[in-house]
Amino acid sequence: MPSYLITGARGQLGQCFHYIQKEFPQHQLLFAASSEVDITRSETLRAYHDKHHFEGIINCAAYTQVDQAESAPEQAQQLNAEGVKTLIQFAEAEGVKLIHFSTDFVFDGQKKDAYLEQDPSHPLNNYGQSKREGELYLAQAHCPAVCFRVSWLFSPFGTNFVKTLLQASQSKSVVQVVDDQFGKPTYCIDLARAVLGSLEHPNLFTHKIYHFAQGPKTSWYDFAQKIMEAAESPCKVEPIPSGAYPAPALRPHCTSLDTQRIENTLSLNLRNWEPALKECIQQIQKNESL
């Protein structure tokens, strides 16, 4: 049975892999928190590999605090770029496969149409820059390596827009959400299922990068409205422009990701995010009632 190390196991994406692992009994998943495997320290990888042999790494470890990265760029750089470099060096030395995740924030959001994998990147903030540098390292890897570039992740786990908005709606009658930033939400559990379901696909490593996102394109405001509807919340959503909600990090205007490559290459049929959102909210409400 092939085994894969899941780094960053306590983060949002790592928890999603843990949640669905029983659906894929053909793979043994080994979950390691950053306290056990620090991807910036190769000795922790080697020590874990000596104890638990694995054939692949699914890297869920990442620095995701977009605004904080503006004042602490070295932290984002260390984890999102140098950490990926360390993983690649280890994977090359040990003959291990590597699966990594990046972000739509590598783009500046000025393209009118959906972004293709090969479109030029131009990050607007330090977080996006650090993730782009991780992508560039992976593009030069001499081991089976692939990157899934994703956008607007949400799930019942960790910190994300859906959970934050639901929490705010419990104490507020009105929430303000920007209506001039557009993209495609991505259900982390669907992403994890797609990755695990593709591990044995002969074409997985045909490309170095794939876009994974769930249509249709929407705005944060419209997404927020759908969240309130699905949760049957009386809280109202008020649209505001980005300029009325200043943040340390610049955000791209529109980062809709084109997913034809992954759908065609890996024979995936990506469902829309709306039914996924309903499932997510049901699980969040279930967790809260336990």
C-alpha positions in Angstrom: 0.0 0.0 0.0 1.6 3.3 -1.1 2.0 5.8 1.8 2.0 9.6 1.6 3.1 12.1 4.2 0.7 14.9 4.8 2.6 17.9 6.1 0.8 20.8 7.9 -1.7 18.2 9.1 -3.4 20.6 11.6 -4.1 23.3 9.0 -7.4 23.6 7.1 -6.3 21.5 4.1 -4.5 19.0 6.2 -7.7 18.4 8.3 -9.7 17.9 5.1 -7.4 15.1 4.0 -7.8 13.6 7.4 -11.6 13.9 7.2 -11.8 11.9 3.9 -9.0 9.4 4.4 -11.3 6.5 4.9 -12.8 7.0 1.5 -9.4 6.0 0.0 -8.3 2.8 1.8 -5.9 2.1 -1.1 -3.6 4.8 0.3 -1.9 5.1 3.7 -1.8 8.7 4.8 0.6 9.7 7.5 -0.3 13.0 9.2 2.4 15.2 10.7 1.9 18.6 12.3 4.6 21.3 11.9 5.8 20.5 15.4 6.8 17.0 14.1 7.8 17.8 10.5 9.1 21.3 9.9 9.4 21.6 6.1 12.1 24.2 6.5 14.3 21.7 8.3 15.4 18.7 6.3 16.5 16.8 9.3 12.9 16.6 10.5 11.8 15.1 7.2 14.6 12.6 7.3 13.9 11.6 10.9 10.2 11.0 10.0 11.1 9.1 6.9 13.4 6.8 8.8 10.5 5.9 11.2 7.7 5.9 8.7 8.7 5.2 5.1 6.6 7.0 2.6 6.6 7.2 -1.2 5.1 10.7 -1.5 4.6 14.0 0.2 1.4 16.0 0.0 2.5 19.4 1.3 -0.3 21.2 3.2 2.1 23.3 5.2 1.9 27.0 4.2 2.0 30.5 5.5 -1.5 31.9 4.7 -1.8 35.1 6.7 -2.0 37.5 3.7 -2.0 40.8 5.6 0.5 39.8 8.2 2.9 38.9 5.4 3.2 42.6 4.5 4.9 43.3 7.8 6.6 39.9 8.2 7.6 38.9 4.6 10.5 36.7 5.8 8.0 34.4 7.5 6.0 33.9 4.4 9.2 33.5 2.3 10.6 30.9 4.7 7.6 28.6 4.6 6.1 29.2 1.2 9.3 29.3 -0.8 12.3 28.0 1.1 10.2 25.3 2.7 9.2 24.1 -0.8 12.9 24.1 -1.9 13.7 21.9 1.1 10.9 19.5 0.2 12.2 19.3 -3.3 15.8 18.6 -2.3 14.5 15.8 0.0 12.2 14.3 -2.6 15.0 14.3 -5.2 17.4 12.6 -2.8 15.0 10.0 -1.7 13.1 9.3 -4.9 9.8 10.6 -3.4 6.9 12.2 -5.2 5.8 15.7 -4.2 2.4 17.3 -4.4 2.1 21.0 -3.5 -0.5 23.8 -3.4 -0.4 27.4 -4.5 -2.8 30.3 -4.8 -4.6 32.5 -7.3 -2.8 35.4 -5.6 0.2 34.8 -7.9 -1.9 36.9 -10.4 -2.6 40.6 -10.4 -6.3 40.2 -11.4 -6.2 42.4 -14.4 -7.0 39.7 -17.0 -10.5 39.9 -18.4 -10.8 36.2 -19.0 -10.1 33.2 -16.7 -6.4 32.6 -16.0 -4.6 29.7 -17.6 -1.8 27.9 -15.9 0.8 29.3 -18.2 -0.3 33.0 -17.9 2.4 35.4 -16.6 2.2 35.9 -12.9 2.5 39.3 -11.2 1.7 39.0 -7.4 0.5 42.2 -5.7 1.5 41.3 -2.2 4.2 39.5 -0.3 2.1 36.4 0.3 1.5 36.0 -3.4 5.2 36.6 -4.1 6.3 33.9 -1.7 3.9 31.4 -3.2 5.1 32.2 -6.7 8.7 31.6 -5.7 7.6 28.2 -4.3 6.0 27.5 -7.7 9.2 28.4 -9.5 11.3 26.1 -7.3 8.8 23.2 -8.1 8.9 23.9 -11.8 12.7 23.0 -11.7 12.3 19.9 -9.6 14.0 16.7 -10.8 11.5 14.4 -9.1 7.8 13.7 -9.9 6.3 17.0 -8.7 3.1 18.8 -9.3 1.4 21.9 -7.9 -2.4 22.5 -7.6 -3.1 26.3 -7.8 -6.3 27.0 -5.9 -8.5 29.9 -4.9 -10.9 31.0 -2.1 -10.6 27.9 0.0 -13.4 27.0 2.4 -14.3 24.0 4.6 -15.6 23.1 8.0 -12.1 23.2 9.4 -9.5 25.9 10.2 -10.0 29.6 9.5 -11.7 30.6 6.3 -14.3 33.1 4.9 -17.3 30.9 5.4 -16.6 30.1 9.1 -15.6 33.7 9.8 -18.8 35.1 8.2 -21.0 32.6 10.1 -19.4 33.5 13.3 -19.9 37.2 12.7 -23.6 36.7 11.8 -24.2 35.3 15.3 -23.6 38.7 16.9 -24.3 41.1 14.1 -27.5 42.0 12.1 -25.5 43.4 9.2 -22.1 42.5 7.8 -20.2 44.4 5.1 -18.4 42.5 2.3 -16.5 43.8 -0.7 -18.3 43.5 -4.0 -15.5 44.4 -6.5 -13.2 41.4 -6.1 -14.1 38.2 -8.1 -12.9 34.6 -8.2 -14.0 31.0 -7.7 -14.6 29.4 -4.3 -13.0 26.0 -3.7 -14.3 23.4 -1.2 -11.2 22.0 0.4 -12.8 18.6 0.9 -13.5 18.4 -2.9 -9.9 19.4 -3.5 -8.6 16.7 -1.2 -10.8 14.1 -2.8 -9.6 15.1 -6.3 -5.9 14.8 -5.2 -6.3 11.4 -3.5 -8.4 10.2 -6.4 -5.7 11.2 -8.9 -2.6 9.8 -7.1 -2.5 6.7 -9.4 -3.5 8.5 -12.5 -0.9 8.0 -15.2 -1.0 11.6 -16.2 -0.8 13.2 -12.8 2.7 14.5 -13.3 2.3 15.3 -17.0 2.1 19.0 -16.1 3.9 20.8 -13.3 0.8 22.9 -12.4 -2.9 22.6 -12.5 -5.7 25.0 -11.6 -8.4 23.6 -9.3 -11.3 25.9 -8.5 -15.1 25.5 -8.6 -17.3 27.8 -10.7 -19.1 29.9 -11.4 -17.1 33.0 -10.9 -18.6 35.2 -8.1 -17.8 38.2 -5.9 -17.1 38.0 -2.2 -20.4 39.9 -1.7 -22.4 37.4 -3.7 -20.6 34.5 -2.0 -21.5 36.0 1.4 -25.1 36.2 0.4 -25.2 32.5 -0.6 -23.6 31.7 2.8 -26.3 33.5 4.7 -29.0 31.8 2.5 -27.6 28.3 3.0 -27.3 28.9 6.8 -30.8 30.4 6.9 -29.3 33.4 8.8 -31.3 36.6 9.3 -28.0 38.6 9.0 -28.0 41.0 6.1 -25.0 41.4 3.8 -24.1 45.0 2.7 -21.9 45.5 -0.4 -19.0 47.9 -0.1 -16.0 48.7 -2.4 -12.5 47.5 -1.6 -11.5 51.1 -0.9 -13.9 51.2 2.1 -12.2 48.2 3.6 -8.5 49.1 3.6 -6.1 46.2 4.3 -2.3 46.1 4.5 -2.1 43.7 1.4 -3.4 44.6 -2.0 -5.9 42.1 -3.4 -6.3 41.3 -7.1 -9.5 42.4 -8.8 -10.4 39.1 -10.5 -8.6 35.8 -10.3 -11.0 33.4 -12.0 -9.0 30.2 -12.7 -9.5 28.2 -15.9 -9.7 24.5 -15.0 -9.8 22.8 -18.4 -6.3 21.4 -18.1 -7.0 19.4 -14.9 -10.5 18.4 -16.1 -9.1 17.0 -19.4 -5.8 15.6 -18.2 -7.0 13.9 -15.0 -10.6 13.2 -16.2 -12.1 15.2 -13.5 -15.7 16.6 -13.4 -15.6 19.6 -11.1 -18.9 20.4 -9.4 -20.0 23.9 -8.7 -19.3 25.5 -5.4 -22.9 26.1 -4.4 -23.9 22.5 -3.5 -20.5 22.1 -1.9 -21.2 25.2 0.2 -24.4 23.7 1.5 -22.6 20.6 2.5 -20.0 22.6 4.2 -22.4 24.7 6.3 -24.3 21.5 7.3 -21.1 20.0 8.6 -20.2 23.2 10.4 -23.6 23.3 12.1 -23.3 19.6 12.9 -19.9 20.2 14.5 -21.2 23.1 16.6 -24.1 21.0 17.9 -21.8 18.2 19.1 
